[in-house]
Amino acid sequence: MVGDRNWHREASAIDAIRATIASTKAEPIWWHEQFCPAGACLEDVDGMPLYMDDNHLSRRGAHHAETALRRLFNDVPARN
């Protein structure tokens, strides 16, 4: 696990997302909740790296993201 060394690079994007949330009914998916549980970001799962470099997902990382998205979307109630 690594710390949040890259979050400072995302500060302006996070500010823009928060502004959008405040002015709409959008519900964000905060990736840090999926990749950085308990405040420390995962580097690997079961010994398989989640990143190809310091900011791009590997195949295992993409699978981790897909699993998280499926779980999140399964919790969304159907719209009529």
MMTF fields as JSON, N, C-alpha, C and O atoms, coordinates in Angstrom:
{
  "mmtfVersion": "1.0.0",
  "mmtfProducer": "UNKNOWN",
  "numBonds": 319,
  "numAtoms": 320,
  "numGroups": 80,
  "numChains": 1,
  "numModels": 1,
  "chainsPerModel": [1],
  "groupsPerChain": [80],
  "chainIdList": ["A"],
  "bondAtomList": [4, 2, 8, 6, 12, 10, 16, 14, 20, 18, 24, 22, 28, 26, 32, 30, 36, 34, 40, 38, 44, 42, 48, 46, 52, 50, 56, 54, 60, 58, 64, 62, 68, 66, 72, 70, 76, 74, 80, 78, 84, 82, 88, 86, 92, 90, 96, 94, 100, 98, 104, 102, 108, 106, 112, 110, 116, 114, 120, 118, 124, 122, 128, 126, 132, 130, 136, 134, 140, 138, 144, 142, 148, 146, 152, 150, 156, 154, 160, 158, 164, 162, 168, 166, 172, 170, 176, 174, 180, 178, 184, 182, 188, 186, 192, 190, 196, 194, 200, 198, 204, 202, 208, 206, 212, 210, 216, 214, 220, 218, 224, 222, 228, 226, 232, 230, 236, 234, 240, 238, 244, 242, 248, 246, 252, 250, 256, 254, 260, 258, 264, 262, 268, 266, 272, 270, 276, 274, 280, 278, 284, 282, 288, 286, 292, 290, 296, 294, 300, 298, 304, 302, 308, 306, 312, 310, 316, 314],
  "bondOrderList": [1, 1, 1, 1, 1, 1, 1, 1, 1, 1, 1, 1, 1, 1, 1, 1, 1, 1, 1, 1, 1, 1, 1, 1, 1, 1, 1, 1, 1, 1, 1, 1, 1, 1, 1, 1, 1, 1, 1, 1, 1, 1, 1, 1, 1, 1, 1, 1, 1, 1, 1, 1, 1, 1, 1, 1, 1, 1, 1, 1, 1, 1, 1, 1, 1, 1, 1, 1, 1, 1, 1, 1, 1, 1, 1, 1, 1, 1, 1],
  "groupList": [{"groupName": "MET", "atomNameList": ["N", "CA", "C", "O"], "elementList": ["N", "C", "C", "O"], "formalChargeList": [0, 0, 0, 0], "bondAtomList": [1, 0, 2, 1, 3, 2], "bondOrderList": [1, 1, 2], "singleLetterCode": "M", "chemCompType": "L-PEPTIDE LINKING"}, {"groupName": "VAL", "atomNameList": ["N", "CA", "C", "O"], "elementList": ["N", "C", "C", "O"], "formalChargeList": [0, 0, 0, 0], "bondAtomList": [1, 0, 2, 1, 3, 2], "bondOrderList": [1, 1, 2], "singleLetterCode": "V", "chemCompType": "L-PEPTIDE LINKING"}, {"groupName": "GLY", "atomNameList": ["N", "CA", "C", "O"], "elementList": ["N", "C", "C", "O"], "formalChargeList": [0, 0, 0, 0], "bondAtomList": [1, 0, 2, 1, 3, 2], "bondOrderList": [1, 1, 2], "singleLetterCode": "G", "chemCompType": "PEPTIDE LINKING"}, {"groupName": "ASP", "atomNameList": ["N", "CA", "C", "O"], "elementList": ["N", "C", "C", "O"], "formalChargeList": [0, 0, 0, 0], "bondAtomList": [1, 0, 2, 1, 3, 2], "bondOrderList": [1, 1, 2], "singleLetterCode": "D", "chemCompType": "L-PEPTIDE LINKING"}, {"groupName": "ARG", "atomNameList": ["N", "CA", "C", "O"], "elementList": ["N", "C", "C", "O"], "formalChargeList": [0, 0, 0, 0], "bondAtomList": [1, 0, 2, 1, 3, 2], "bondOrderList": [1, 1, 2], "singleLetterCode": "R", "chemCompType": "L-PEPTIDE LINKING"}, {"groupName": "ASN", "atomNameList": ["N", "CA", "C", "O"], "elementList": ["N", "C", "C", "O"], "formalChargeList": [0, 0, 0, 0], "bondAtomList": [1, 0, 2, 1, 3, 2], "bondOrderList": [1, 1, 2], "singleLetterCode": "N", "chemCompType": "L-PEPTIDE LINKING"}, {"groupName": "TRP", "atomNameList": ["N", "CA", "C", "O"], "elementList": ["N", "C", "C", "O"], "formalChargeList": [0, 0, 0, 0], "bondAtomList": [1, 0, 2, 1, 3, 2], "bondOrderList": [1, 1, 2], "singleLetterCode": "W", "chemCompType": "L-PEPTIDE LINKING"}, {"groupName": "HIS", "atomNameList": ["N", "CA", "C", "O"], "elementList": ["N", "C", "C", "O"], "formalChargeList": [0, 0, 0, 0], "bondAtomList": [1, 0, 2, 1, 3, 2], "bondOrderList": [1, 1, 2], "singleLetterCode": "H", "chemCompType": "L-PEPTIDE LINKING"}, {"groupName": "GLU", "atomNameList": ["N", "CA", "C", "O"], "elementList": ["N", "C", "C", "O"], "formalChargeList": [0, 0, 0, 0], "bondAtomList": [1, 0, 2, 1, 3, 2], "bondOrderList": [1, 1, 2], "singleLetterCode": "E", "chemCompType": "L-PEPTIDE LINKING"}, {"groupName": "ALA", "atomNameList": ["N", "CA", "C", "O"], "elementList": ["N", "C", "C", "O"], "formalChargeList": [0, 0, 0, 0], "bondAtomList": [1, 0, 2, 1, 3, 2], "bondOrderList": [1, 1, 2], "singleLetterCode": "A", "chemCompType": "L-PEPTIDE LINKING"}, {"groupName": "SER", "atomNameList": ["N", "CA", "C", "O"], "elementList": ["N", "C", "C", "O"], "formalChargeList": [0, 0, 0, 0], "bondAtomList": [1, 0, 2, 1, 3, 2], "bondOrderList": [1, 1, 2], "singleLetterCode": "S", "chemCompType": "L-PEPTIDE LINKING"}, {"groupName": "ILE", "atomNameList": ["N", "CA", "C", "O"], "elementList": ["N", "C", "C", "O"], "formalChargeList": [0, 0, 0, 0], "bondAtomList": [1, 0, 2, 1, 3, 2], "bondOrderList": [1, 1, 2], "singleLetterCode": "I", "chemCompType": "L-PEPTIDE LINKING"}, {"groupName": "THR", "atomNameList": ["N", "CA", "C", "O"], "elementList": ["N", "C", "C", "O"], "formalChargeList": [0, 0, 0, 0], "bondAtomList": [1, 0, 2, 1, 3, 2], "bondOrderList": [1, 1, 2], "singleLetterCode": "T", "chemCompType": "L-PEPTIDE LINKING"}, {"groupName": "LYS", "atomNameList": ["N", "CA", "C", "O"], "elementList": ["N", "C", "C", "O"], "formalChargeList": [0, 0, 0, 0], "bondAtomList": [1, 0, 2, 1, 3, 2], "bondOrderList": [1, 1, 2], "singleLetterCode": "K", "chemCompType": "L-PEPTIDE LINKING"}, {"groupName": "PRO", "atomNameList": ["N", "CA", "C", "O"], "elementList": ["N", "C", "C", "O"], "formalChargeList": [0, 0, 0, 0], "bondAtomList": [1, 0, 2, 1, 3, 2], "bondOrderList": [1, 1, 2], "singleLetterCode": "P", "chemCompType": "L-PEPTIDE LINKING"}, {"groupName": "GLN", "atomNameList": ["N", "CA", "C", "O"], "elementList": ["N", "C", "C", "O"], "formalChargeList": [0, 0, 0, 0], "bondAtomList": [1, 0, 2, 1, 3, 2], "bondOrderList": [1, 1, 2], "singleLetterCode": "Q", "chemCompType": "L-PEPTIDE LINKING"}, {"groupName": "PHE", "atomNameList": ["N", "CA", "C", "O"], "elementList": ["N", "C", "C", "O"], "formalChargeList": [0, 0, 0, 0], "bondAtomList": [1, 0, 2, 1, 3, 2], "bondOrderList": [1, 1, 2], "singleLetterCode": "F", "chemCompType": "L-PEPTIDE LINKING"}, {"groupName": "CYS", "atomNameList": ["N", "CA", "C", "O"], "elementList": ["N", "C", "C", "O"], "formalChargeList": [0, 0, 0, 0], "bondAtomList": [1, 0, 2, 1, 3, 2], "bondOrderList": [1, 1, 2], "singleLetterCode": "C", "chemCompType": "L-PEPTIDE LINKING"}, {"groupName": "LEU", "atomNameList": ["N", "CA", "C", "O"], "elementList": ["N", "C", "C", "O"], "formalChargeList": [0, 0, 0, 0], "bondAtomList": [1, 0, 2, 1, 3, 2], "bondOrderList": [1, 1, 2], "singleLetterCode": "L", "chemCompType": "L-PEPTIDE LINKING"}, {"groupName": "TYR", "atomNameList": ["N", "CA", "C", "O"], "elementList": ["N", "C", "C", "O"], "formalChargeList": [0, 0, 0, 0], "bondAtomList": [1, 0, 2, 1, 3, 2], "bondOrderList": [1, 1, 2], "singleLetterCode": "Y", "chemCompType": "L-PEPTIDE LINKING"}],
  "groupTypeList": [0, 1, 2, 3, 4, 5, 6, 7, 4, 8, 9, 10, 9, 11, 3, 9, 11, 4, 9, 12, 11, 9, 10, 12, 13, 9, 8, 14, 11, 6, 6, 7, 8, 15, 16, 17, 14, 9, 2, 9, 17, 18, 8, 3, 1, 3, 2, 0, 14, 18, 19, 0, 3, 3, 5, 7, 18, 10, 4, 4, 2, 9, 7, 7, 9, 8, 12, 9, 18, 4, 4, 18, 16, 5, 3, 1, 14, 9, 4, 5],
  "groupIdList": [1, 2, 3, 4, 5, 6, 7, 8, 9, 10, 11, 12, 13, 14, 15, 16, 17, 18, 19, 20, 21, 22, 23, 24, 25, 26, 27, 28, 29, 30, 31, 32, 33, 34, 35, 36, 37, 38, 39, 40, 41, 42, 43, 44, 45, 46, 47, 48, 49, 50, 51, 52, 53, 54, 55, 56, 57, 58, 59, 60, 61, 62, 63, 64, 65, 66, 67, 68, 69, 70, 71, 72, 73, 74, 75, 76, 77, 78, 79, 80],
  "secStructList": [7, 5, 7, 1, 6, 6, 4, 4, 4, 4, 2, 2, 2, 2, 2, 2, 2, 2, 2, 2, 2, 2, 2, 1, 7, 7, 7, 7, 7, 7, 2, 2, 2, 2, 2, 1, 4, 4, 4, 1, 5, 7, 1, 3, 3, 6, 6, 3, 3, 1, 5, 1, 1, 1, 1, 1, 5, 7, 2, 2, 2, 2, 2, 2, 2, 2, 2, 2, 2, 2, 2, 2, 2, 2, 6, 1, 7, 7, 7, 7],
  "xCoordList": [0.841, 0.0, 0.881, 1.983, 0.374, 1.088, 0.181, -1.023, 0.759, -0.029, -0.774, -0.878, -1.286, -2.067, -1.194, -1.572, -0.041, 0.941, 0.45, 0.994, -0.553, -1.01, -2.255, -2.644, -2.893, -4.15, -3.987, -4.919, -2.837, -2.644, -2.749, -3.136, -2.407, -2.506, -3.958, -4.254, -4.847, -6.254, -7.104, -8.323, -6.502, -7.26, -8.222, -9.371, -7.799, -8.693, -9.841, -10.965, -9.576, -10.646, -11.64, -12.849, -11.153, -12.035, -12.89, -14.074, -12.294, -13.069, -14.176, -15.291, -13.885, -14.893, -16.005, -17.178, -15.646, -16.653, -17.551, -18.772, -16.965, -17.768, -18.713, -19.848, -18.258, -19.113, -20.282, -21.409, -20.023, -21.086, -22.091, -23.3, -21.594, -22.483, -23.379, -24.572, -22.815, -23.574, -24.682, -25.704, -24.49, -25.472, -26.372, -27.21, -26.213, -27.025, -27.43, -27.16, -28.068, -28.409, -27.42, -27.708, -26.276, -25.268, -24.757, -24.605, -24.502, -23.902, -22.563, -22.532, -21.479, -20.159, -19.765, -20.275, -18.867, -18.182, -16.772, -15.971, -16.485, -15.168, -14.227, -14.352, -13.296, -12.398, -11.527, -11.131, -11.226, -10.402, -11.104, -10.444, -12.434, -13.152, -12.943, -13.034, -12.663, -12.449, -10.977, -10.655, -10.093, -8.667, -7.843, -6.687, -8.416, -7.658, -8.451, -8.715, -8.83, -9.571, -8.71, -7.501, -9.325, -8.639, -7.515, -6.577, -7.595, -6.628, -5.317, -4.469, -5.113, -3.878, -4.252, -5.075, -3.655, -4.024, -3.398, -2.233, -4.203, -3.731, -2.77, -3.012, -1.697, -0.791, -1.075, -0.857, -1.569, -1.856, -2.988, -3.338, -3.553, -4.558, -4.114, -3.902, -3.975, -3.499, -2.181, -1.968, -1.298, 0.016, 0.053, 1.122, -1.089, -1.151, -1.233, -2.113, -0.33, -0.323, -1.594, -2.127, -2.06, -3.254, -2.917, -3.795, -1.654, -1.25, -0.098, 0.776, -0.113, 1.004, 2.115, 3.295, 1.726, 2.669, 2.039, 1.202, 2.403, 1.885, 0.469, -0.051, -0.174, -1.491, -2.393, -3.488, -1.974, -2.758, -2.975, -2.041, -4.22, -4.561, -3.963, -3.866, -3.57, -3.172, -4.447, -5.548, -4.3, -5.481, -6.134, -7.359, -5.319, -5.862, -6.561, -7.603, -5.997, -6.632, -7.957, -8.92, -8.008, -9.252, -10.305, -11.482, -9.879, -10.81, -11.324, -12.508, -10.44, -10.836, -11.87, -12.861, -11.634, -12.569, -13.91, -14.968, -13.86, -15.092, -15.901, -17.118, -15.235, -15.917, -16.577, -17.714, -15.855, -16.408, -17.619, -18.624, -17.527, -18.649, -19.866, -20.989, -19.65, -20.78, -21.463, -22.691, -20.663, -21.222, -22.015, -23.112, -21.46, -22.15, -23.441, -24.473, -23.383, -24.58, -25.64, -26.826, -25.258, -26.241, -27.047, -28.164, -26.469, -27.154, -28.089, -28.838, -28.051, -28.88, -30.284, -30.437, -31.305, -32.668, -33.025, -32.58, -33.82, -34.271, -35.208, -36.004, -35.084, -35.987, -37.146, -36.978, -38.305, -39.518, -39.886, -40.869],
  "yCoordList": [-1.184, 0.0, 1.24, 1.246, 2.267, 3.536, 4.612, 4.408, 5.745, 6.86, 7.557, 7.032, 8.723, 9.456, 10.433, 11.59, 9.984, 10.849, 11.503, 12.536, 10.948, 11.495, 12.353, 12.991, 12.39, 13.122, 14.613, 15.254, 15.186, 16.619, 16.975, 18.094, 16.029, 16.281, 16.372, 16.97, 15.796, 15.719, 16.796, 16.806, 17.687, 18.652, 19.49, 19.666, 20.011, 20.858, 20.042, 20.536, 18.808, 17.948, 17.626, 17.644, 17.334, 17.031, 18.248, 18.109, 19.437, 20.66, 20.832, 21.219, 20.552, 20.662, 19.639, 19.948, 18.429, 17.393, 17.825, 17.689, 18.338, 18.79, 19.921, 19.97, 20.828, 21.924, 21.374, 21.85, 20.387, 19.768, 19.07, 19.185, 18.357, 17.672, 18.669, 18.421, 19.788, 20.791, 21.41, 21.844, 21.455, 22.109, 21.133, 21.562, 19.841, 18.838, 17.745, 17.832, 16.74, 15.569, 14.435, 13.277, 14.763, 13.74, 13.081, 13.72, 11.801, 11.057, 10.514, 9.659, 10.991, 10.588, 9.188, 8.663, 8.62, 7.406, 7.86, 8.198, 7.862, 8.289, 7.084, 6.166, 7.104, 5.961, 5.705, 4.567, 6.743, 6.506, 5.566, 4.878, 5.529, 4.594, 3.152, 2.23, 2.951, 1.615, 1.202, 0.038, 2.161, 1.854, 2.274, 1.873, 3.062, 3.556, 3.369, 4.344, 2.143, 1.934, 2.275, 2.047, 2.806, 3.152, 4.163, 4.208, 4.981, 6.048, 5.663, 6.532, 4.415, 3.983, 3.3, 2.385, 3.739, 3.219, 1.854, 1.611, 0.972, -0.367, -0.304, 0.425, -1.057, -1.204, -2.504, -2.606, -3.511, -4.803, -5.49, -5.129, -6.494, -7.362, -8.787, -9.151, -9.581, -10.96, -11.042, -11.966, -10.073, -10.07, -9.566, -9.53, -9.176, -8.669, -7.141, -6.597, -6.437, -4.965, -4.363, -4.853, -3.296, -2.598, -1.493, -1.018, -1.085, 0.02, -0.384, -1.159, 0.164, -0.023, 0.974, 0.684, 2.146, 3.195, 3.947, 3.379, 5.185, 5.877, 6.426, 7.042, 6.212, 6.802, 6.044, 6.521, 4.878, 4.133, 2.703, 2.027, 2.258, 0.915, -0.175, -0.033, -1.255, -2.472, -3.253, -2.808, -4.402, -5.245, -5.643, -5.638, -5.986, -6.36, -5.17, -5.331, -3.97, -2.768, -2.481, -2.076, -2.694, -2.499, -3.504, -3.166, -4.728, -5.745, -5.334, -5.492, -4.811, -4.33, -3.205, -3.173, -2.285, -1.188, -1.712, -1.256, -2.67, -3.259, -3.916, -3.742, -4.658, -5.322, -4.29, -4.472, -3.208, -2.15, -1.498, -1.247, -1.221, -0.602, -1.512, -1.057, -2.782, -3.723, -3.752, -3.752, -3.777, -3.8, -2.516, -2.566, -1.368, -0.1, -0.007, 0.418, -0.404, -0.307, -1.322, -1.076, -2.437, -3.408, -2.864, -3.312, -1.895, -1.29, -0.144, 0.359, 0.277, 1.39, 0.874, -0.074, 1.489, 1.041, 1.309, 2.296, 0.432, 0.59, 1.791, 2.06, 2.497, 3.64, 3.157, 2.35, 3.657, 3.306, 4.411, 4.299],
  "zCoordList": [0.0, 0.0, 0.0, 0.547, -0.615, -0.65, -0.1, 0.054, 0.193, 0.696, -0.422, -1.53, -0.135, -1.126, -1.9, -2.082, -2.352, -2.997, -4.278, -4.669, -4.948, -6.221, -6.108, -7.087, -4.948, -4.838, -5.073, -5.558, -4.749, -4.964, -6.442, -6.78, -7.338, -8.779, -9.223, -10.257, -8.468, -8.849, -8.179, -8.354, -7.43, -6.627, -7.465, -7.061, -8.61, -9.409, -9.994, -10.083, -10.391, -10.909, -9.804, -10.036, -8.619, -7.49, -7.142, -6.837, -7.187, -6.943, -7.98, -7.629, -9.252, -10.31, -10.116, -10.328, -9.717, -9.456, -8.305, -8.385, -7.251, -6.103, -6.495, -6.021, -7.353, -7.812, -8.623, -8.488, -9.455, -10.254, -9.351, -9.551, -8.37, -7.43, -6.72, -6.547, -6.311, -5.572, -6.431, -5.898, -7.751, -8.612, -9.371, -10.163, -9.145, -9.842, -8.857, -7.659, -9.379, -8.568, -8.826, -8.525, -9.373, -9.689, -8.409, -7.368, -8.525, -7.417, -7.911, -8.797, -7.358, -7.863, -7.408, -6.418, -8.145, -7.716, -7.353, -8.225, -6.07, -5.604, -5.63, -4.82, -6.564, -6.735, -5.523, -5.272, -4.771, -3.583, -2.608, -1.83, -2.642, -1.772, -2.224, -1.414, -3.507, -4.044, -4.015, -3.774, -4.263, -4.383, -3.169, -3.038, -2.298, -1.139, 0.158, 0.862, 0.478, 1.723, 2.935, 2.933, 3.935, 5.195, 4.988, 5.784, 3.922, 3.722, 3.082, 2.879, 2.759, 2.092, 0.776, 0.761, -0.312, -1.627, -1.888, -1.573, -2.47, -2.808, -3.993, -4.955, -3.922, -5.055, -5.787, -6.995, -5.045, -5.651, -4.912, -3.788, -5.579, -4.975, -5.271, -6.428, -4.236, -4.376, -5.139, -5.925, -4.905, -5.532, -6.958, -7.567, -7.511, -8.889, -8.844, -8.177, -9.544, -9.498, -10.093, -11.089, -9.463, -9.935, -10.935, -11.655, -10.982, -11.849, -12.76, -12.374, -13.993, -14.929, -14.623, -14.819, -14.142, -13.761, -12.598, -11.897, -12.369, -11.183, -11.335, -10.404, -12.506, -12.679, -13.65, -13.949, -14.154, -15.13, -14.652, -14.222, -14.735, -14.272, -15.159, -16.378, -14.514, -15.219, -15.55, -15.228, -16.184, -16.432, -15.11, -14.995, -14.115, -12.8, -12.167, -11.531, -12.334, -11.816, -12.492, -11.841, -13.816, -14.554, -14.087, -13.964, -13.831, -13.321, -11.939, -11.643, -11.103, -9.772, -9.915, -9.186, -10.856, -11.093, -11.609, -11.176, -12.537, -13.062, -11.949, -11.873, -11.102, -9.985, -9.074, -8.64, -8.789, -7.943, -8.595, -7.931, -9.906, -10.609, -10.633, -10.418, -10.891, -10.902, -9.536, -9.448, -8.479, -7.128, -6.864, -6.309, -7.262, -7.038, -7.842, -7.321, -9.107, -9.948, -9.566, -9.788, -9.009, -8.54, -7.364, -7.103, -6.657, -5.512, -5.911, -5.074, -7.19, -7.649, -7.962, -8.732, -7.372, -7.66, -9.128, -9.713, -9.704, -11.098, -11.192, -10.293, -12.307, -12.563, -13.411, -14.326, -13.096, -13.88, -14.809, -15.542]
}
